[in-house]
Structure formats: C-alpha cells, structure tokens
Amino acid sequence: MTQRPDDEAFELNERGLALLDADDLAGAAASFEAALAVDSSRAAAWYNLGLVHKRRREWLGSLRCNAEYRRVCRVPLDGDPGMWNLGIAAVALRDWATAREAWSAFGIDLPAGSGPVDGPFGFGPIRVNLGAQPEIVWTRRMNPAQGRIENVPLPTSGRRWHDVLLVDGEPRGERVVAGTTFTVFDEIEVWESSNVPTLRCAVECKTVDDLNDLLDRFEHAGWGSEDWSESILEVCNECSSGRPHRHDDHRANRPWLAEREVGLAADLRAATELLDEWRRERRRGRDFERPSRIA
C-alpha cells in the first residue's frame, strides 16, 4: 500500500515496499519502522509493517500494526485489506472480540455472539503444504480466516481430516466442480490439529454401489473416508495456482476398476469393524486389506 505526498516518510515506505517485493523482510520492516518514526500517522506504513509481521507469523506484531492502521486510517474501512489482516491476526491469537470488530468493519455479516465465529461460510478448496508437495484440500469455511478439512488428505501433505486451518484472504486460483467455480486460498498455518489418524486400505468393490456403501458407513459413523483412486489428480504448476486447463485424464473413459485405494480418517479398531460389517452385509465376499495407519 502506498501513500503520498512526497516526503521522507513516503520515500521510506516506498523503499520498504521494494524490499518487501524482494522478500527482504528484515530490510522492509526496518524501512517501515523508520517511516513511522518520521510520521506515526502514516497509515500505509502501519499496514505494510503489519504485512511483514503476517508473513513472519508474528501475530502480536501483526495485530498491533493493523490496529494502528485502523486508528489512523482516513478512508472507509469497508472492504479494506487491513481489516482482513487484523481479523487473521486476531484469530491466530484467539482474540475473537477483535476478529469480530475487524470483520464487521470490513463489511462481513457475522453470526451473533461474542466468542469464536463458526458460521455458514460455505465450502471451498485450500492449498496446504506450500513447499515441495502442495495439495488442495476441501474445507468447511468456519469464518473468513478458518477452514476445517473435510476430505482425507494424503500423508505427504502433513495434514489430517478435521485439522482446522488458518487461511489467507488472497485468491490463489480456481477449481471447477460440477460446473461450480470455487476460489482457492492458501493456508497460513494449522490452527488446531486433529487427533484422528489417517489410514490406508485397499478394497475390492465390484460396483460403484459397493464403494458408496462403504464410504457412507464411515460418514454415518462420524468418521472420514475418500476414494483416493478417483479423487487424486496431479496437475501442473500453472493449474495448481490458477484455473486448471485441460489435461489428458484417462479416468474419464476407463472401465470401472474393482480394486480401490481408500483413505480413511478413523480409529484403527473402528475402521476394521466397519470394514468387516461392510463385507458381511454386502454378502458378496468383498475383500479388503486390513487398514494400516500412515499418518
């Protein structure tokens, strides 16, 4: 964020922005702090210093800077990214009163109350494990800065079913499912870890009904499950961070494959009992490999 007129604080803020673009967070922070030493009412410098703290996951610093930005800002805060970042920092610190104030100032309608915000904010994709092996997971959005994972991630992601994620507010691509476009956002960090292990199981499903019956049993028992044989699709870097374009996906026209790899989020004993029950009640001798814990 930039702000004129041309003066020393303005120049220091501009220098900080250049350093921020070069990923020199220490240098950027020093320049923004110098700008504020010259003019403590420089709203842009408060916003930008808060952004540095956000990238460093320094949540107390981010909260303080964005709160100062709100105090000195002379423009309407409706739709202001500073209020969004204030909300993110407040959620990271579990400061729900400040989070509610920030999102209300931004213009978001919130469920009534004074504590944690857990409302109907839709369902959407979040990119996790942003290093070597990123993965898109599907979450129930609890509020503007949080999502709870509802599918069963691969163990390479380091994430589990029902992990609660702190989520950034900058769109980072799109996914289209059944004609509906969903915006992808990046995770910032795991806000609360799930204690439910991830299991892998190979099963024989002669028909899609066999598979759906198995998945339904885990859902009704309060656990997670996913047909990894169908749901996992590797895409190029361009697709991962943008709108996926056409890839040759041989799954579309291939015949049904009876051998399925299923990801389960469940207690090992409960998963084994459900699989045994499924095999007995389908009465077709469906085989399965005993589930093994992988994460």
KAUR-V139922 format. One record per residue. OMEGA is omega in radians with two decimals (999 if undefined). BURIAL is + if it has 24 or more other C-alpha atoms within 12 Angstrom, else -. D_FIRST is the distance of its C-alpha to the first C-alpha in Angstrom with 1 decimal. Layout:
BEGIN
omega	burial	d_first
OMEGA	BURIAL	D_FIRST
OMEGA	BURIAL	D_FIRST
END
This chain:
BEGIN
omega	burial	d_first
-3.13	+	0.0
-3.11	-	3.8
3.07	+	6.9
0.30	-	10.5
3.11	-	13.5
3.08	-	14.6
-3.07	-	15.8
3.14	-	16.1
3.10	+	13.3
-3.12	+	10.9
3.11	+	12.7
3.09	+	12.6
3.12	+	8.9
3.10	+	9.0
3.10	+	12.0
3.11	+	10.5
3.12	+	8.1
3.12	-	11.4
3.10	-	13.3
3.09	+	11.3
3.12	-	12.0
3.13	-	15.5
3.03	-	15.8
-3.02	-	16.7
3.14	+	15.5
3.12	-	17.8
3.13	-	16.7
3.14	+	13.0
3.14	+	14.0
3.14	+	16.3
3.13	+	13.8
3.10	+	11.4
3.09	+	14.8
3.10	+	16.1
-3.13	+	13.3
3.05	+	14.2
3.08	-	17.8
-3.08	-	17.6
-3.08	-	15.8
3.10	+	15.7
-3.11	+	14.3
-3.04	+	10.9
-3.09	+	9.0
-3.14	+	5.5
3.07	+	7.9
3.12	+	9.7
-3.07	+	7.2
3.08	+	6.6
3.05	+	10.3
3.11	+	11.2
3.07	+	10.0
3.13	+	12.3
3.11	+	15.0
-3.14	+	14.8
3.10	+	15.4
-3.05	-	18.2
3.07	+	19.6
-2.88	-	19.6
3.08	+	19.7
3.10	+	20.7
3.12	+	17.8
3.12	+	15.3
-3.10	+	17.2
-3.08	+	17.3
-3.14	+	13.7
3.03	+	12.7
3.07	+	15.8
3.08	+	14.8
3.12	+	11.5
-3.09	+	13.9
-3.04	-	16.3
-3.05	-	14.3
-3.10	+	12.2
3.12	-	13.9
3.10	-	13.0
-3.08	-	14.9
3.10	+	14.1
-3.12	-	16.0
-3.07	-	14.3
-3.11	+	11.1
3.08	+	9.8
3.11	+	9.8
3.08	+	13.5
3.13	+	14.2
3.06	+	13.2
3.10	+	15.2
3.12	+	18.0
-3.13	+	18.0
-3.13	+	18.4
3.11	+	21.0
3.12	+	23.0
-3.12	+	23.0
-3.11	+	24.5
3.07	+	26.7
-2.99	-	25.5
3.11	+	26.3
3.12	-	26.2
3.11	+	22.5
3.14	+	21.7
3.11	+	23.7
-3.10	+	21.9
-3.10	+	18.4
3.06	+	19.6
3.08	+	21.6
3.11	+	18.7
3.13	+	16.9
-3.12	-	20.1
3.05	+	22.1
-3.08	-	25.8
3.00	+	27.2
-3.14	-	30.8
3.09	-	32.4
-3.12	-	32.9
-3.09	-	31.4
3.14	-	31.4
3.13	+	30.0
3.12	+	28.6
-3.02	+	30.7
-3.14	-	30.9
-3.12	-	31.4
3.00	-	28.0
-3.04	-	29.7
-3.07	+	30.4
-3.09	+	28.2
3.10	+	27.7
3.08	+	25.7
-3.11	+	25.5
3.12	+	26.9
-2.94	+	28.0
3.13	-	25.2
-2.97	-	27.2
-3.05	-	30.4
3.13	-	31.6
3.11	+	29.0
3.03	+	30.5
3.06	+	29.6
-3.12	+	31.0
-3.01	+	31.5
2.89	+	30.5
-3.10	+	31.1
-3.08	+	27.8
3.13	+	28.6
-3.07	+	25.3
-3.07	+	21.7
-3.10	+	21.3
3.01	+	24.8
3.10	+	27.4
-3.08	+	31.0
-3.09	+	32.5
3.02	+	35.5
-3.14	+	36.8
-3.11	+	38.4
3.03	+	36.1
-3.13	+	37.8
3.13	+	38.5
3.14	-	36.5
-3.04	+	33.3
-3.12	+	34.1
-3.14	+	33.5
2.97	+	36.1
3.10	+	37.0
2.83	+	35.5
3.04	+	32.9
-3.06	+	30.1
2.89	+	26.7
-2.91	+	23.3
3.10	+	21.1
-3.07	+	17.5
-3.13	+	16.0
3.10	-	14.8
-3.09	-	17.8
3.10	+	19.5
-3.12	+	22.5
2.95	+	25.4
3.13	+	29.0
-3.14	-	31.8
3.12	-	34.7
3.10	-	37.7
3.13	-	35.7
-3.13	-	32.8
3.11	-	29.3
3.08	+	27.4
3.10	+	23.7
3.03	+	23.4
3.10	+	21.0
2.98	+	21.0
2.98	+	22.6
3.09	+	21.0
3.04	+	24.3
-3.11	+	27.7
3.12	+	27.7
-3.08	-	31.4
3.04	-	34.0
3.07	+	36.9
-3.14	-	40.4
-3.11	+	41.9
3.04	+	43.0
-3.13	+	42.5
3.03	+	45.8
-3.13	+	47.0
3.01	+	50.1
-3.10	+	52.0
3.05	+	53.8
3.13	+	56.3
-3.10	+	55.5
-3.13	-	58.1
3.07	-	56.2
3.09	-	52.7
3.07	-	54.3
-3.12	+	55.2
-3.11	+	51.6
3.11	-	50.2
3.12	+	52.9
-3.12	+	51.8
3.13	+	48.1
-3.14	-	49.0
3.13	+	51.2
3.12	+	48.3
-3.11	-	46.0
3.10	-	48.8
3.10	-	49.4
3.12	-	45.8
3.13	+	44.8
3.08	+	42.6
-3.14	+	43.8
3.08	+	42.6
-3.12	+	44.6
3.14	+	42.8
-3.08	+	45.2
-2.94	-	43.5
-3.06	+	40.0
3.11	-	38.8
3.09	-	37.5
-3.13	-	36.0
3.13	-	33.5
-3.13	-	31.9
3.13	-	28.3
3.12	-	27.2
-3.08	-	28.6
-3.07	+	27.3
3.14	+	23.6
3.08	-	24.1
-3.07	-	26.8
3.04	+	30.2
-3.02	-	32.5
3.00	-	36.3
3.02	-	38.0
-3.13	-	41.7
-3.04	-	42.3
3.13	-	46.0
-3.01	-	45.9
-3.03	-	45.9
-3.09	-	49.5
3.10	-	51.0
3.13	-	53.8
3.11	-	53.3
-3.09	-	53.2
-3.13	+	55.2
-3.08	+	53.8
2.98	+	50.4
-3.04	+	48.1
3.01	+	46.7
-3.10	+	44.0
3.01	+	44.9
-3.02	+	43.1
2.94	+	46.0
-3.05	+	48.4
-3.13	+	50.8
3.14	-	53.9
3.14	+	52.6
-3.14	+	51.5
3.12	+	54.9
3.13	-	56.7
3.11	+	54.6
3.09	+	55.4
3.13	+	59.1
3.12	-	59.2
-3.11	+	57.5
-3.14	+	60.1
-2.99	-	63.0
3.04	-	62.1
3.04	-	61.2
3.13	-	64.8
3.10	-	64.2
-3.13	-	64.1
-3.11	+	60.4
2.97	+	59.7
3.04	+	56.7
-3.13	-	55.8
-3.09	-	55.4
3.10	+	51.7
3.13	+	50.3
-3.14	-	47.3
3.10	+	44.6
999	+	41.6
END
